[in-house]
């Protein structure tokens, strides 16, 4: 009985550490475009993230959690030794959290999803046996890591082209911006609201029909668009600033839109990536309480709260390093470019979150930023920074696996 509390206590502590790492690294990615394009200050970004990451984690974080918790390791092989799964999940949380700490300190935007999946695969392959890893599930996740940046990059490329065509190349871009930006706000609100209603809120007890979900999403998106429209109409041209920067006032209009997409991005990120911290934590709690591997148990709400809270603290304390890399160093971002990247990334993430595939927010957002850069020409991208980011991505899985193997053997020796 005492061992049960030790396991749950350690899992909660390591889960919090991992959530802190997600905040320091991944949420910084999610907020980087807003800060890099000067639409939000760092303090405002932390406030937006605090509210919407937390809501995304607590309200919509259930679907992906089950993939991280049950999908990667073959539970049947652990029926007679459930403690191995506990040691492994504890090792995975500590390993992934440690790697995220190292990466965040150096400003590398790595993938928290890579970190935790690499760690779980590492402990399972060495601690239990190669057969214990569900390689088909791992392959699906790996494919999503390639598909997600390409998808987000393509969507961002097309969105930014539409911004150029409809607004920036027109004779009176400010009038065009005031006309079309509320439409973009509507689409951003609709996408994020719809996926949240369809996939995210079922475990809260809100199960709407398809038609009702579409109607409610349309209504909420229209409301957000109207509020955005009111703010946009108040923006007056600033002739002095226009001399320095031709699209100064137009970009101020897009800054209103960036606030909407930043909220959506934070919610989408919280719903997908909280699973990386609380999936293994939920697995430990389930096995420690029941003694049975693979037992179905409700996800305690305090677990989601630990995930959401840790994420917010991580961003507030350490997030600035990665924000600088993604928001300022890959390509020069303005609110119109940042919006295209953020909406594309949020759309890709919420769709993946709805289907239960734990994709990498980092890959998605960096792919989207690259898509916007490519819309302006390859010379608009700092390829050296992109190269360093790719190297940190490749190193992440083996780093997570290596650390998890070490911690697994330590826990197996030390813990009851």
C-alpha positions in Angstrom: 0.0 0.0 0.0 2.9 2.3 0.9 4.5 1.6 -2.5 1.3 2.7 -4.3 1.7 6.2 -2.7 5.4 6.4 -3.5 4.7 5.5 -7.2 1.8 8.0 -7.5 3.8 10.7 -5.7 6.9 10.2 -8.0 4.7 10.1 -11.1 3.0 13.4 -10.1 6.4 15.1 -9.4 7.9 13.8 -12.7 4.7 14.6 -14.6 4.9 18.2 -13.3 8.5 18.4 -14.4 7.6 17.1 -17.8 4.7 19.6 -18.1 7.2 22.3 -17.1 9.4 21.2 -20.0 6.5 21.4 -22.4 5.8 24.9 -21.2 9.4 26.0 -21.5 9.9 24.5 -25.0 6.7 23.7 -26.8 4.4 26.5 -25.6 7.2 28.8 -26.4 6.8 27.5 -30.0 3.1 28.1 -29.9 3.5 31.7 -28.7 6.7 32.5 -30.7 5.0 33.8 -33.8 2.8 36.2 -31.8 5.8 37.6 -29.9 8.2 37.5 -32.9 5.7 39.5 -35.0 5.3 42.0 -32.1 1.5 41.3 -32.0 1.8 40.4 -28.3 4.5 41.2 -25.7 6.1 38.3 -23.8 3.9 39.1 -20.7 0.7 39.1 -22.8 1.7 35.8 -24.5 2.2 34.2 -21.1 -1.2 35.4 -20.0 -2.9 34.1 -23.1 -1.1 30.8 -22.8 -1.9 30.5 -19.1 -5.7 30.7 -19.8 -6.0 28.8 -23.1 -3.3 26.2 -22.6 -4.9 25.3 -19.3 -8.4 25.2 -20.8 -7.2 23.1 -23.7 -5.5 20.6 -21.4 -8.3 20.3 -19.0 -11.3 20.3 -21.4 -9.9 18.7 -24.5 -6.8 16.7 -23.5 -8.4 13.3 -23.2 -8.1 11.7 -26.7 -4.4 11.9 -27.3 -3.7 10.9 -23.7 -5.0 7.4 -24.4 -2.5 6.9 -27.3 0.5 7.9 -25.1 -0.8 5.9 -22.2 -1.8 2.6 -23.9 -0.8 2.7 -27.6 3.0 2.4 -27.6 3.7 -0.5 -25.2 2.1 -3.9 -25.5 0.3 -4.2 -22.2 -0.3 -8.0 -22.5 3.5 -8.7 -22.0 3.4 -6.9 -18.6 0.4 -8.6 -17.0 2.6 -10.6 -14.6 5.0 -7.7 -13.8 3.0 -4.5 -13.7 5.8 -2.8 -11.7 7.9 -2.8 -14.9 5.4 -0.5 -16.6 5.5 1.8 -13.5 9.3 2.0 -13.5 9.3 2.5 -17.3 6.7 5.3 -17.3 8.5 7.1 -14.4 11.8 6.8 -16.3 10.1 8.1 -19.4 8.7 11.2 -17.7 12.0 12.0 -16.0 14.1 11.3 -19.2 11.8 13.5 -21.4 11.7 16.3 -18.8 15.5 16.3 -18.5 16.1 16.5 -22.2 13.5 19.3 -22.5 15.4 21.2 -19.8 18.7 20.9 -21.7 17.1 21.9 -25.0 15.1 24.8 -23.6 18.3 26.2 -21.9 20.0 26.2 -25.3 17.0 27.6 -27.2 16.5 24.5 -29.3 12.8 24.0 -30.3 12.7 20.3 -30.0 9.6 18.1 -29.9 8.1 17.1 -26.5 6.2 14.3 -28.4 9.5 13.0 -29.8 11.0 13.2 -26.3 8.3 11.1 -24.5 7.7 8.6 -27.4 11.5 8.1 -27.7 11.7 7.5 -24.0 8.9 5.0 -23.8 10.2 3.1 -26.8 13.7 3.1 -25.2 12.6 1.6 -21.8 10.2 -0.9 -23.4 12.7 -2.2 -25.9 15.5 -2.7 -23.4 13.6 -3.2 -20.1 10.9 -5.6 -21.4 12.0 -6.7 -24.9 11.8 -5.5 -28.5 8.5 -7.3 -28.9 6.9 -5.1 -26.2 6.9 -2.0 -28.5 3.9 -1.6 -30.7 5.9 -0.8 -33.8 2.9 -0.2 -36.0 1.6 2.5 -33.6 5.1 4.0 -33.4 5.3 4.0 -37.2 2.0 5.9 -37.4 3.3 8.5 -35.0 6.6 8.8 -37.0 4.7 9.3 -40.3 2.7 12.1 -38.6 5.9 13.9 -37.7 6.7 14.1 -41.5 3.2 14.8 -42.6 2.4 17.5 -40.0 5.1 20.0 -41.0 4.4 19.5 -44.7 0.7 19.9 -44.2 1.1 23.0 -42.0 3.7 24.4 -44.4 1.4 24.0 -47.4 -1.7 25.5 -45.6 0.5 28.5 -44.3 1.8 29.0 -47.8 -1.7 29.1 -49.3 -3.1 31.4 -46.5 -0.2 33.9 -46.9 -0.7 33.9 -50.7 -4.3 34.7 -50.2 -3.3 37.6 -47.9 -0.9 38.9 -50.5 -3.5 38.6 -53.3 -6.5 40.0 -51.4 -4.9 42.7 -49.3 -1.1 43.5 -49.6 -1.0 43.9 -53.4 -4.2 45.9 -53.6 -4.3 49.7 -54.2 -5.9 50.4 -50.8 -4.6 47.6 -48.6 -6.0 49.1 -45.3 -9.6 49.1 -46.7 -9.1 45.5 -48.0 -7.7 44.4 -44.6 -10.7 45.8 -42.8 -12.9 43.9 -45.2 -11.2 40.5 -45.2 -9.6 40.1 -41.8 -12.9 39.5 -40.0 -13.4 36.7 -42.5 -10.1 35.2 -41.5 -11.1 35.6 -37.8 -14.3 33.7 -38.5 -12.4 30.8 -40.1 -9.9 30.7 -37.2 -12.7 30.7 -34.6 -14.8 28.1 -36.6 -11.9 25.6 -37.0 -10.8 25.6 -33.4 -14.3 25.6 -31.9 -15.6 22.8 -34.2 -12.8 20.4 -33.4 -13.1 21.1 -29.7 -16.8 20.4 -29.8 -16.5 17.3 -31.9 -13.6 15.7 -30.2 -12.5 17.4 -27.0 -15.5 17.8 -24.8 -16.9 14.3 -24.8 -15.2 13.3 -21.5 -16.6 16.4 -19.9 -20.1 15.0 -20.6 -21.0 17.4 -23.5 -21.9 15.2 -26.4 -23.5 17.2 -29.2 -24.8 15.9 -32.5 -22.9 16.8 -35.7 -25.4 19.4 -36.9 -25.6 21.1 -33.5 -21.8 21.2 -33.3 -21.6 22.9 -36.7 -24.3 25.4 -35.7 -22.7 26.2 -32.4 -19.2 26.5 -33.9 -20.6 28.9 -36.6 -22.3 31.0 -33.9 -19.2 31.2 -31.7 -17.0 32.0 -34.7 -19.4 34.7 -35.9 -19.4 36.3 -32.4 -15.6 36.3 -32.3 -15.5 37.8 -35.8 -18.0 40.6 -34.8 -15.8 41.5 -31.8 -12.8 41.5 -34.0 -14.6 43.6 -36.6 -15.4 46.2 -33.9 -11.8 46.4 -32.8 -10.6 46.6 -36.4 -12.9 49.5 -37.4 -11.4 51.6 -34.7 -7.9 51.4 -36.1 -7.0 54.7 -37.9 -4.1 55.1 -40.4 -0.9 56.6 -39.0 0.7 58.6 -41.8 4.0 59.1 -39.9 4.5 55.4 -39.3 3.4 54.5 -42.8 6.4 56.5 -44.2 8.7 54.2 -42.2 6.8 51.0 -43.0 4.4 50.9 -45.9 2.0 48.4 -44.3 2.2 49.6 -40.7 -1.6 50.2 -40.2 -2.5 47.0 -42.2 -0.3 45.0 -39.9 -2.0 46.6 -36.9 -5.3 45.1 -38.2 -3.6 41.7 -38.5 -2.4 42.1 -34.9 -6.0 41.8 -33.8 -6.3 38.6 -35.7 -3.0 37.3 -34.2 -4.6 37.6 -30.7 -7.4 35.3 -31.9 -5.0 32.8 -33.5 -2.7 32.9 -30.5 -5.6 31.9 -28.2 -6.6 29.2 -30.6 -3.0 27.9 -30.9 -2.6 27.8 -27.2 -5.9 25.9 -26.8 -5.0 23.5 -29.6 -1.5 22.9 -28.1 -2.9 22.3 -24.6 -5.3 19.7 -25.9 -2.6 17.8 -27.8 0.6 18.1 -25.9 -0.6 17.8 -22.3 -0.8 14.1 -23.2 3.0 13.9 -23.2 3.1 14.7 -19.5 -0.1 13.1 -18.2 -0.3 10.0 -20.4 2.5 8.2 -18.6 1.3 9.7 -15.3 -2.2 8.3 -15.9 -0.7 4.9 -16.7 1.2 4.8 -13.4 -1.9 5.9 -11.4 -4.0 3.2 -13.0 -1.5 0.4 -12.4 -0.6 1.5 -8.9 -4.2 1.6 -7.8 -5.5 -1.5 -9.5 -2.3 -3.6 -9.8 -3.6 -4.5 -13.3 -1.9 -3.4 -16.6 -4.3 -2.0 -19.1 -7.2 -1.5 -16.7 -9.7 1.1 -17.9 -9.9 3.9 -15.4 -11.3 7.4 -15.5 -8.6 10.1 -15.9 -8.7 12.1 -12.6 -9.2 15.8 -13.2 -6.3 16.7 -10.9 -4.0 15.0 -13.4 -5.1 17.3 -16.1 -4.7 20.2 -13.7 -1.1 19.2 -13.0 -0.5 19.1 -16.7 -2.0 22.5 -17.4 -0.4 24.2 -14.4 3.1 22.8 -15.2 2.9 24.0 -18.8 2.0 27.6 -17.7 4.9 27.8 -15.2 7.4 26.4 -17.7 6.5 29.1 -20.3 6.7 31.9 -17.6 10.1 30.8 -16.3 12.0 29.5 -19.3 10.0 30.1 -22.5 11.9 33.2 -23.7 14.9 31.2 -25.1 12.9 29.1 -27.6 10.5 32.1 -28.4 13.6 34.0 -29.7 14.6 31.1 -32.0 11.3 30.4 -33.6 9.8 33.9 -33.5 12.8 35.9 -34.7 15.6 33.8 -36.2 14.0 31.5 -38.9 12.4 34.3 -41.0 11.3 37.9 -40.3 7.7 37.7 -39.1 5.0 40.4 -39.2 1.5 40.0 -37.9 0.1 39.0 -41.3 2.9 36.4 -41.7 2.6 35.2 -38.2 -1.1 34.8 -38.5 -0.8 32.6 -41.6 1.7 30.4 -39.8 -0.3 30.2 -36.6 -3.7 29.5 -38.2 -2.1 26.8 -40.4 -0.4 25.2 -37.4 -3.5 25.4 -35.2 -5.7 23.8 -37.9 -3.2 20.9 -38.4 -2.9 20.4 -34.6 -6.6 20.4 -33.8 -7.3 17.9 -36.6 -4.6 15.6 -35.4 -5.7 16.0 -31.8 -9.2 15.0 -32.8 -8.0 11.8 -34.5 -5.8 10.9 -31.5 -2.5 11.2 -33.2 0.2 12.8 -31.0 1.9 15.0 -33.6 4.7 17.5 -32.8 3.6 21.1 -32.3 7.2 22.1 -32.9 7.4 20.4 -36.3 4.0 21.8 -37.2 4.7 25.3 -36.3 8.3 25.4 -37.7 6.8 23.9 -40.9 4.2 26.6 -41.0 6.8 29.4 -40.5 8.9 27.9 -43.3 5.8 27.8 -45.5 5.3 31.6 -44.9 9.0 32.2 -45.6 8.8 30.2 -48.8 5.8 32.3 -50.0 8.3 35.3 -49.9 11.2 33.3 -51.6 13.9 31.0 -50.2 16.2 33.9 -49.5 13.7 35.1 -46.8 14.7 32.0 -44.6 17.8 31.7 -42.5 18.8 28.2 -43.6 21.6 27.9 -40.9 19.0 28.2 -38.1 16.7 25.7 -39.9 19.7 23.3 -40.1 20.4 23.5 -36.4 16.7 23.0 -35.6 16.6 19.8 -37.8 19.7 18.4 -36.1 18.1 19.0 -32.6 15.0 17.1 -33.9 17.0 14.1 -35.0 18.9 13.9 -31.7 15.8 14.1 -29.6 14.5 10.5 -30.0 17.8 8.8 -29.2 18.5 11.2 -26.3 15.0 10.5 -24.8 15.5 6.7 -25.2 19.1 6.7 -23.8 18.1 8.7 -20.7 15.0 6.5 -20.1 17.0 3.3 -20.2 19.4 4.7 -17.6 16.6 5.9 -15.3 14.6 2.6 -15.8 17.5 0.5 -14.4 18.0 2.9 -11.5 14.3 2.8 -10.6 14.2 -1.0 -10.9 17.1 -1.3 -8.5 16.0 1.4 -6.0 12.2 1.4 -5.8 10.1 -1.2 -3.9 
